[in-house]
Amino acid sequence: MVKMAAPRGMTQPATAYFPDAEEPSTLPVSSPDDPIMILSPELLGSARLPPMSSQERQQYIDGFTIKAKYVGTIEVPESRGEQMAITAINRVRAAHKASKEQKQRVWLAISTAGLKIMNFSHYTIQDSYALSQISYTTLLPSNPQVFSVVTANTSVQPPVYKCHVFKSKSRSREITTLLGRCFSIELEEQRKRIQERSQYASRAATPQGGARSRAATSSAGYRPVQPRSRASTLNGSGGSSSFPAIVSEIHRKIEQLPINSADSAFLQIRLDQLSDLYTHAQNRLEETQSRLMHERSLRRQSQA
């Protein structure tokens, strides 16, 4: 069924592919509250980026607003594919022509955050899609003024894919190129965030100056707490938190997810890093408690 009203938004990511990409890329399902999981670090392809300054890159982050006309939306059976998109575009255009309605003028706000479809007169947001929800975009070969954007809703099974059709007299190619470049820039930023968090996790798991601090506290007259291993923490020894049980359950859920081995390994690594941070926090807490008890003992002795 062709939908002539404004498209409705969705909240879950899917796959991403752009016409000038080297190869299609798969995105793991992730929480909207966790920006680190917008794009998978194993992604390849996306639109090739020309050399650009930091100021030019910031423009893609801030976004571009381009005028276009909304033609309609239709549900499609696949997340990507040129022939699928062309067929969907033709069906939407035929239905729109039969309806004899005017094309709705809209503003398209494109940035690394995604795509927003806004009311032309009031600039109110009619629809919004995270970049990771956009699975395909292409021009109509027989009429390059017409282009489509395919989005995916993976919160239901089977997933629902929709093709949204627009028209722009002079900027349709620019719009599809902007989407591809925004994808590439966000992918680079994603990799940086992953690297920064990994470095932070490594530093947290191996505290700097740990040996020196333990030696200092030993000379002060009390026995420091021996660092607890992640394995012992996850087995629940010495701790009252339910965190080990939660971690175990998450591990089990990951093994049951219908995802490939690369995505599963990525999730397991992130979970292990979270466990390391928890273990380090437990060790630091016990060391602090031991130090405070020793200081209280010294104060009582001095007062006596």
N, C-alpha and C positions, 0 to 999 in steps of 0.2 A: 504494500500500500504506500502510495506517495503522500507525504505529509507536506502541506503547503504553508503551515504556520511555522513560527520560529522554532528551531530545534531545541530539544531539552538536553541539559547537561548530564554528565555521568561522573562518577567519583573514583573509578578504579583504572589503573594503568593497563596497557596492553602491549602490542608490538609496535615497532616504529620502522618505517621505511620511507625513503624519499626517492624520486625518480632518478636523481643524479648520484645516488649512493653506489658505493662499490659492491655492497651486498646487503640484504635485509638484516635487521638486528632484532633480537628478542629481549623484551623487558620483563623482569620478574614482577609479580604482583607485590605491591608494597603499600604501606600506610601513608596517607596524605600528610600525616603529622611528622613523618620521618623523611626530611629532604635528602638524606644520604642514600635513600633507596629509589630516587626518581629514575635513575638510569643504571643499568648494570655495567660494571667496569669492564666486562668482557666484550662490550659492544664494539663492532667494527663498522666501517662505512660512514654514512651520513654525508651531507653536502660538503664538498671540499671548501675549505676556508681560504680566501686570499690573504696575503699579508696585511695586517691591520694594526693600528696603534691601540694603546689601552683606551684612548678616548673613543675610538671607533667601536671597540668591543663593548664599551659601556653603553653605546647607543642601542645595541642589540639587547642588553640587559634591561635598559629603561623602556625600550619598545618603540614600535612604529605604529601609527594609526593611518589606515588607508581606507578610502571610500570604495564601496562595492555594492552590488545588488544581490539580494538573497533570492534564489529561485525556488528551492524546495529541498526536502529531505526524504530519503527512502531507505528502508532496511535492506541490507545486502547480506549474502551468505558467507562472505569471506572478509578477512581483515585487510587484505591488499590484493593487488592484481590489476594490470592495466585494462584488460578486456572486461573484467568485472566492473571497474569504475566507469568505463565508456558506456557500457550497457545501462548502468544506473543513471548516469547523466542524461542519456537519451530518453529514458523513461520519465525522469523528473521534468525535463523540458517539454515532452509531449503532454504530460498531465497539466503543466502550467499553461501551455498554449490553449488547451481545451477549456481551461477554467476562465480564460480571458481576463485574468486578474493582472494588476500592475505588479511588477517586481518590487519587492520591499527594499528600500535603500537602507543600508546599514554602514556602520564603521567597524572595521576589523582591526583590533589592537593585537599586534603580534610582538612577542618578546620571548625571552628564555623561560618565562613563567608559563607560557602557553598561548592560547588563542582566546580572545574575548570578542563576542559579537554584541555590538552596542546599538541602541536605538539611534537613528540618524539625527533626530531633532533634539532629544533630551539627553543623549549620551548615557542613558541608563543601560546596565548590562542585561541583555536578553539571554545570554548563554555564555558559559565559560568552560574551557577544556584545558586541563594541564597538558604540558607538552608530551608527557608520556602516555596520554590517552589518544594521541593522534597516530593512527596506524598507517596512513597512506595519503598522499596528495599528488594530483596530476592535472595536466591541462587536457582539454579536449582537442585531439589532433586536427579535426576538421574545422574547429573554431577556437583558436587559442585564447579568445576573450573569456571563455567559459572554463572554470576549473572546479575541482571537487576536493573535499577534505573528508576522509573516512575516520570515524572515531569508534572506540570500542568500549563496551561495558562488560567487564569480566566479573562483576559482582553476582551475576546470575549464571546458571548453567543450563544449556550451553550459552556461551557469550553472545551478546547482541552487538552487531556491527551496523553502523548507519553511515550513509554517504550524503554529505551536505553539499549542495551545488550552489555556486556563486557565479557572478559575471562582473568583469571589470574591463572597460574598453581599452585601457592602456597599461594596466598594472598587474594583470593576472600572473604573468611570468615572474614579476618581482615578488609577488606575494608567496608563491611556492618556493622561490629561492630563499626568501627571508625565513620561512619555516625551517628549511633545511639548515641554514647557517645558525639559526638559534639552537637547533638540535645539537649541532657540532660544538658550539660554544658551551652549552650546558653540559655536554658530555665531558669536555675538558675540565670544567669547573667541578664536576662530579668526581673525576679522578683525583683532583687536587684535594678535595674534602676527604676522600677516602684515605689518601696518603697522609694527610695531616692527622686524622683520627688514629691511623695505625701507629704513627710516630708517637702520638700522645699516649696511646695504650701501652706501647713498648716502654716508654719512660715511666709510666705509672706502675707497670708490672715489675720493673727493676729500679727501685728508688735510688737516686744519686746520693752518694755519701752514706749508703746504708751501713757499710762495714765500719766507717769511722764513727757514725753515731752510736752503733752498738758498743764499740770499744769504749767510747766516752761514757756511756751510761753504766757499763760494767765497772769502770774505775770509780764511778760515783757511789758504788756500794750496793747496787741491786742487780738482779739477774734479768736481762732483757728476755722478752718472749721470743721463742724461736719462730721464724717465719713458717707459716702454714702453707702447704702445697695446695694447688688448685684441686687436685684429686681428692685430698682429704676434706677440703671444704665442700666439694660437690657431693661427697658421701655423707655430709651432714655431721661430721665429727667436730665437736667443740663449738658448735654454733646453734643458736636458737631460732635462726631465720628460716623461713620456708623457701628461700631462694633456691637451694639445691633441688628441691622438688619441682620448682617452676622450670629451672633449666632442663631437668630431665624430661619434663613434659614437652617443652619446646623442641628438644632434640627428636623426640618421638614424632611430633607433628611434622617436622621437616622431612623425616624419612617417608611420611605418608603423602606428601605433596606431589602432585603430578607435574614435576619440573625436571629439567635435565640435570645431569651430574654436576655440570659447571655451576649452575645456580645453587644447587644443594650444597656444594663445597663452599661457595661464597657465604652462604647463610651460616654454615657450621663454623667457619673461621670467625665471623663476627660474633657469634655466640660464645666461642672460646675466649675471645678478647674481652667480652663483657664479664665472663667468669673470672678472668685474670684480674680485672679491675676490682671486682667484688672481693676476691681473695686478698689483694693488696690493701683494700680498705679495712678488712677484718684484722689484718696484721697490724696496721697502723693504730687501729682502735685499741687493741690489746696492749701494744707498747705504750700508748698514752695512758691507759688505765694503770698499768704497772708503774709508770713514772710518777703519776699523781699519788698513788698509794705510798710510794717511797718518800715523796716530799712531805706528805702528811705525817709519816712516821718520824722524819727528821724534825719537823716542827714540834711534835709532841715531846720528843726527847729534849729539845732545847728549852721548852717551857718548863719541863720537870726540873 
